[in-house]
């Protein structure tokens, strides 16, 4: 589990509907005030700035980041996803500021933490523990993690949800969406209602720690035959809707291995890429959150530690077959078959203008480079990530053609992108072709049955 330094005094999570709404109102007011001041300055210099130029400034990004980090919950989660998905499309200063949301969560003060545990475990819960550290070892958007030892000798990591998170999800998502619309980042013609509904559904699931515990247990069973992976054991007797108890396991952040020996970095990413393909084609079950903090590495046992299964998603049976057709067509150079597969998956529709379809397919073909040769692909010496970013930005300029694929596809693509980003950061060399081909040449046997 992660170890981080925290201020001794935490920041209370606004848990009431009106207190959270007031924070959003203050955020919007602060941004509006900044816009008026910046606009006046630029007009005085003879410039006529656009509304988006005034809104998308580092100062406003800092205001938003600070408030979301204090609000936590769904508001911060949506901000994190925005920073990951749109970071390469923003000015560097803004991308850096929004990127802080992925690591700068505030933690609860001890009084609020004790009140939360009293509510979930009942007064007198301390009698079950030989030790309980009130200093968190990690804090994220929805909850924070503490280390504890029970009287019967179990060494645990306990994730405790911030008060009010579950009840504020719908309003938080609506408020963040309103800020996005206000900024002009999204085209007015884009129907984001399905995405907002899915975001709410997904966040409600992530806030259900009993559900996460079930997936933690399922993955432990699915990977029981792979000693290279370590999934912490679930402790149901201490797990509730808002508290998740699991084994405490040692590990360092995966991104900290950037200076590790090349062989170790290559092995780590080979494990992650191989797991990605097993999740899609064999398990039809995937942990879709690409946050690097969800992976740790035990330098003693050389095991990859898997954490946080809140964003686990079960795929429909036809989805692996659709992707198998797409990948086979792309590798065979059959552009028309690949185009039809992309229509079936709904990357675009058959009525989408030909030049837009062609641009999306060009990006897809570029992304296949790591799979084309049966040899290690060097993620550290390629500019594919930059070229994909530039291609995505060019496509994004045609705002009237923006199309939202099905949510399963979006979450899968986010996971692909996150793994690619980590491989690039670690400068890993991975034979992706060898890992992928067994799944393209024939459908694997069904995943082993695991008791839910």
Order of alpha helices (4+ residues) and beta strands (2+ residues): alpha-alpha-alpha-alpha-alpha-alpha-beta-beta-beta-beta-alpha-alpha-alpha-beta-beta-beta-alpha-beta-beta-beta-beta-alpha-alpha-alpha-beta-alpha-alpha-beta-alpha
